[in-house]
Amino acid sequence: MDSMIKDVDPSVLLANGFIQSHFTNLNTSEALANCFLQSYFLNLGVYPEVVQMMWYADDSVMTRPGPDGTMMSFTSPEAIQEQIVSCDYEGASFDVMSFAAQSCNTSSEDGAFIMVTGFLTCKDKQVRRRFVQSLYLARRQDRSYAIVNDFLRYIDSIPALPSVPESAGFVKVYYELPMREELGLMYVNESIMSRPTSTSGRTMVEMPGLDAINKRVSNEHKRASNFILNSVDYQISRSFKDRMFIMVCGFVTLDDKTERKFLQFFYVTRCHNGSYVIYNDILRYVDVTPRDTLESSSQSAAKPSTDVELPYFMVKKGKLLSYFNNIDTQNYPH
């Protein structure tokens, strides 16, 4: 694997070491996710050869679409490294449009769940693809962090599933319950739910605990027939065989008959009696009209409307650009 790593500027290694040590001072999952994502995508666009070494571990699982769109999983450091390098990310542009993060509240684990959406434009290619990536960033005993579970799927155009696969037992139960308020029975006091606060879905609200979740679920009153699923991806935890990471993409019809494209991420446990417990649940809408570039959005004097999505940050030509301060926050030399 070392032969696949080219000479890397020492400042990159030092910067990542600083970021890892800085993580210990971040006291919210959102702050952790923001710091991690900027480092992750910057390295992916500048030095993809070091990403596996920096962020993945021996027990990591990565799932990516193959040439024909079929999802494939990689479980060894060598396979993950080869997959990253083969994607030709060097020089690519990443527009990170949104992210949501939750802490892991189970007593046996410590870390953060992150769901990020954005656009990827590869170098020398005009194709701009929208993606969703869900990650579990686990905290290790030495207080460093590693990506243990990682899904990425392109969501430009996915046909509807003819039916929910039987192998996805939890998903079949969750979306086919007769009444949505029954879903409250699948959560526990340690559960965390995140939902959009507005039509645009830009801002998220986190509801920790069973009482807050039950209030939200009882107010939704959505029937399962209102959901059309386009994709269901899942990984089994390599540390806890009864736990699953699940990512769903589809369409939901709201009470006002509006159809919205959504992404939903779950971390669930299968109990001995065959039932499921949801520990983490993030739902986000992804049909908001995006601005093409940070440059065009920052130059516009008009206040953006609620149905226009602006990037949180971009990685372009080896630079990290932030919409909120419109300056280069990092620039690694080539």
C-alpha positions in Angstrom: 0.0 0.0 0.0 2.9 2.4 0.7 3.9 2.2 -3.0 0.5 3.9 -3.8 1.4 7.0 -1.7 3.4 9.7 -3.4 5.6 12.2 -1.6 3.4 14.3 0.6 4.2 17.7 1.8 5.0 17.5 5.5 2.6 20.4 6.2 -0.3 18.1 5.3 0.7 15.5 7.9 1.3 18.2 10.5 -2.1 19.8 9.7 -3.9 16.6 10.1 -2.1 15.8 13.3 -3.2 19.2 14.6 -6.8 18.6 13.5 -6.9 15.2 15.3 -5.6 16.8 18.5 -8.0 19.7 18.1 -11.0 17.3 18.0 -10.6 16.6 21.7 -11.6 20.3 22.4 -14.8 20.1 20.4 -17.8 19.6 22.6 -20.6 19.2 20.0 -21.0 16.6 17.3 -21.8 19.4 14.8 -18.5 21.2 15.6 -16.7 17.9 15.2 -18.3 17.1 11.9 -17.6 20.6 10.5 -13.9 20.3 11.4 -13.6 16.8 10.2 -15.4 17.3 6.8 -13.2 20.3 5.9 -10.1 18.3 6.5 -11.5 15.1 4.8 -12.6 16.7 1.6 -9.5 19.0 1.3 -7.2 16.0 1.6 -9.4 14.0 -0.8 -9.1 16.8 -3.4 -5.4 17.4 -2.9 -3.7 14.3 -1.5 -6.2 11.4 -1.9 -3.3 8.9 -1.3 -3.2 9.8 2.4 -6.9 9.8 3.1 -7.0 6.1 4.0 -4.0 6.4 6.3 -5.3 9.5 8.0 -8.9 8.6 8.6 -9.7 4.8 8.2 -8.8 1.9 10.4 -8.4 -1.9 10.2 -12.1 -2.4 11.1 -13.5 0.2 8.6 -16.1 -0.6 6.0 -16.5 1.6 2.9 -19.4 1.2 0.4 -19.2 2.8 -3.0 -21.1 2.5 -6.4 -19.4 0.4 -9.0 -19.2 1.2 -12.7 -22.7 -0.1 -13.3 -24.1 1.6 -10.2 -24.1 -1.6 -8.1 -23.0 -0.8 -4.5 -19.8 -2.6 -3.4 -18.2 -2.8 0.0 -14.5 -2.7 0.9 -13.2 -3.9 4.2 -9.4 -4.1 4.2 -7.1 -1.1 4.4 -5.6 -2.1 1.0 -9.0 -2.4 -0.7 -10.1 1.0 0.7 -6.9 2.6 -0.3 -7.2 1.2 -3.8 -10.8 2.3 -4.1 -9.9 5.9 -3.1 -7.0 6.2 -5.5 -8.9 4.7 -8.4 -11.6 7.4 -8.1 -9.2 10.0 -9.4 -10.2 12.6 -6.8 -7.0 14.6 -7.1 -7.9 18.0 -8.5 -11.6 17.4 -8.1 -14.0 20.0 -6.8 -16.3 19.3 -3.9 -19.3 21.5 -3.0 -20.5 20.5 0.4 -24.1 21.7 0.5 -25.3 20.4 3.9 -24.4 18.2 6.7 -26.0 16.9 9.9 -24.4 15.2 12.8 -25.4 13.3 15.9 -23.5 11.9 18.9 -23.5 8.2 19.6 -25.4 7.7 22.8 -24.9 3.9 23.3 -22.9 3.0 26.4 -20.5 0.9 24.4 -19.6 3.4 21.8 -18.3 7.0 21.5 -18.3 9.0 18.3 -20.5 10.9 15.8 -22.8 10.0 12.9 -22.5 12.4 10.0 -24.7 12.7 6.9 -23.3 15.1 4.2 -24.7 16.1 0.8 -22.9 17.8 -2.0 -21.6 17.9 -5.6 -18.5 16.2 -7.0 -16.8 17.5 -10.2 -13.8 15.5 -11.2 -10.8 17.1 -12.8 -11.0 17.5 -16.6 -14.6 16.3 -16.5 -17.7 18.4 -17.0 -19.9 15.9 -15.2 -21.2 17.3 -11.9 -22.7 14.6 -9.7 -24.8 15.0 -6.6 -23.9 12.7 -3.7 -24.8 11.7 -0.2 -22.3 10.3 2.2 -23.0 8.9 5.6 -20.2 8.2 8.1 -19.7 7.0 11.6 -16.7 8.7 13.1 -15.6 6.6 16.1 -13.5 7.9 18.9 -10.7 5.6 19.9 -9.0 4.9 23.2 -6.2 7.2 22.3 -8.8 10.0 21.8 -8.2 10.1 18.1 -11.0 9.5 15.5 -11.4 7.1 12.7 -14.1 6.5 10.0 -15.5 3.1 10.9 -18.5 3.0 8.5 -18.8 5.0 5.3 -21.5 5.0 2.5 -21.4 7.1 -0.6 -24.1 7.1 -3.2 -24.8 9.3 -6.2 -28.4 10.6 -6.1 -28.8 12.4 -9.4 -31.2 9.8 -10.8 -32.2 6.6 -9.0 -35.2 4.5 -10.2 -37.7 3.5 -7.6 -37.4 0.1 -6.0 -40.1 -2.3 -7.1 -40.3 -3.4 -3.5 -38.3 -3.2 -0.3 -35.9 -6.2 -0.2 -36.6 -8.8 2.4 -33.0 -8.6 3.5 -33.6 -5.0 4.6 -35.9 -6.2 7.4 -35.8 -3.0 9.5 -36.6 -0.8 6.5 -39.5 -3.0 5.5 -40.9 -2.7 9.0 -40.3 1.1 9.4 -41.8 2.2 6.1 -44.7 -0.3 6.0 -46.2 0.3 9.5 -49.9 1.0 9.2 -49.7 4.3 11.0 -46.6 6.5 11.5 -47.2 7.2 15.2 -46.5 3.5 15.9 -42.9 4.3 15.0 -42.5 5.8 18.5 -42.3 2.3 19.8 -39.0 1.8 18.0 -37.1 4.5 19.9 -35.7 4.6 23.4 -34.5 7.2 25.8 -31.0 7.2 24.3 -32.3 7.8 20.8 -31.7 11.0 18.8 -33.8 12.2 15.9 -32.9 15.1 13.5 -35.5 16.7 11.2 -35.7 19.8 9.0 -37.2 22.9 10.6 -38.4 24.5 7.4 -39.6 23.8 3.9 -36.1 24.3 2.5 -34.7 21.8 4.9 -31.6 23.9 5.4 -31.8 24.1 9.1 -32.1 21.0 11.2 -33.4 20.5 14.7 -32.2 17.7 17.0 -34.6 15.9 19.3 -32.9 13.8 21.9 -34.8 11.4 24.1 -38.0 9.5 23.8 -40.4 12.2 24.9 -39.2 14.7 22.2 -39.2 12.0 19.5 -42.7 10.8 20.4 -44.1 14.4 20.1 -42.5 14.7 16.7 -43.7 11.4 15.5 -47.2 11.9 16.7 -47.3 15.3 14.8 -46.2 13.8 11.5 -49.1 11.5 10.9 -47.7 10.2 7.7 -48.9 6.8 6.2 -46.3 4.4 4.9 -48.0 4.5 1.5 -46.7 8.1 1.1 -43.1 6.8 0.8 -41.5 5.7 -2.5 -38.0 4.3 -1.8 -35.3 4.5 -4.5 -32.4 3.0 -2.7 -31.6 1.1 0.6 -28.0 0.7 1.6 -26.8 -0.9 4.8 -23.7 -2.1 6.6 -23.4 -4.4 9.6 -21.2 -3.1 12.4 -18.0 -5.1 12.5 -17.7 -4.5 16.2 -21.4 -5.3 17.2 -23.0 -7.8 14.9 -26.5 -6.9 16.0 -26.2 -3.3 14.9 -26.7 -1.8 11.4 -26.0 1.4 9.6 -28.7 2.1 7.0 -29.1 4.8 4.4 -32.3 5.3 2.5 -33.1 7.6 -0.5 -36.7 8.2 -1.8 -39.7 10.4 -2.1 -42.3 11.3 0.5 -45.7 13.0 0.0 -46.4 15.6 2.8 -49.8 16.5 4.2 -50.1 19.4 1.7 -49.6 16.9 -1.2 -46.1 18.2 -1.9 -43.7 15.5 -3.0 -40.2 15.8 -1.5 -37.0 13.9 -2.2 -35.4 12.8 1.1 -32.4 11.0 2.6 -32.6 9.2 5.8 -29.9 7.6 7.9 -30.4 5.1 10.7 -28.3 3.4 13.3 -30.3 0.5 14.7 -30.0 -2.6 16.9 -31.8 -5.8 16.3 -33.1 -7.3 19.6 -33.3 -11.0 20.5 -37.1 -11.0 19.9 -36.6 -9.7 16.3 -37.7 -6.2 17.0 -35.6 -3.1 16.2 -34.4 -0.2 18.3 -33.4 3.1 16.5 -30.6 4.9 18.2 -29.9 7.5 15.6 -32.2 8.9 12.9 -31.4 11.8 10.5 -33.8 12.9 7.7 -33.0 15.6 5.2 -34.7 16.9 2.1 -32.4 17.1 -1.0 -34.6 18.7 -3.7 -33.7 22.3 -2.9 -32.3 24.3 -5.9 -28.5 24.7 -5.4 -26.4 27.6 -6.4 -23.7 26.5 -8.9 -20.7 28.1 -7.2 -19.7 30.0 -4.1 -18.4 32.8 -6.3 -21.8 33.5 -7.8 -23.6 33.4 -4.5 -21.1 35.6 -2.7 -21.2 38.3 -5.4 -25.0 38.5 -5.4 -26.3 41.4 -3.3 -29.7 40.0 -3.1 -30.7 38.0 0.0 -31.0 34.3 -1.0 -34.5 32.9 -1.0 -35.5 30.1 1.3 -35.6 27.6 -1.6 -32.0 28.2 -2.7 -29.3 26.1 -1.2 -25.9 27.6 -0.7 -22.7 25.5 0.0 -21.2 25.4 3.4 -17.8 25.2 1.9 -16.0 24.1 -1.3 -12.7 22.5 -2.2 -11.5 23.8 -5.5 -8.1 23.9 -7.0 -6.5 22.7 -3.8 -8.2 25.5 -1.7 -10.8 25.3 1.0 -13.4 28.1 0.4 -16.0 29.0 3.0 -19.3 30.7 2.0 -19.7 32.3 5.4 -16.4 34.2 5.4 -15.6 34.0 1.7 -11.9 33.5 2.2 -9.4 30.8 1.7 -9.2 29.0 5.0 -6.6 26.5 4.0 -4.2 26.1 1.0 -1.9 23.1 0.9 0.9 23.4 -1.6 1.0 21.0 -4.5 
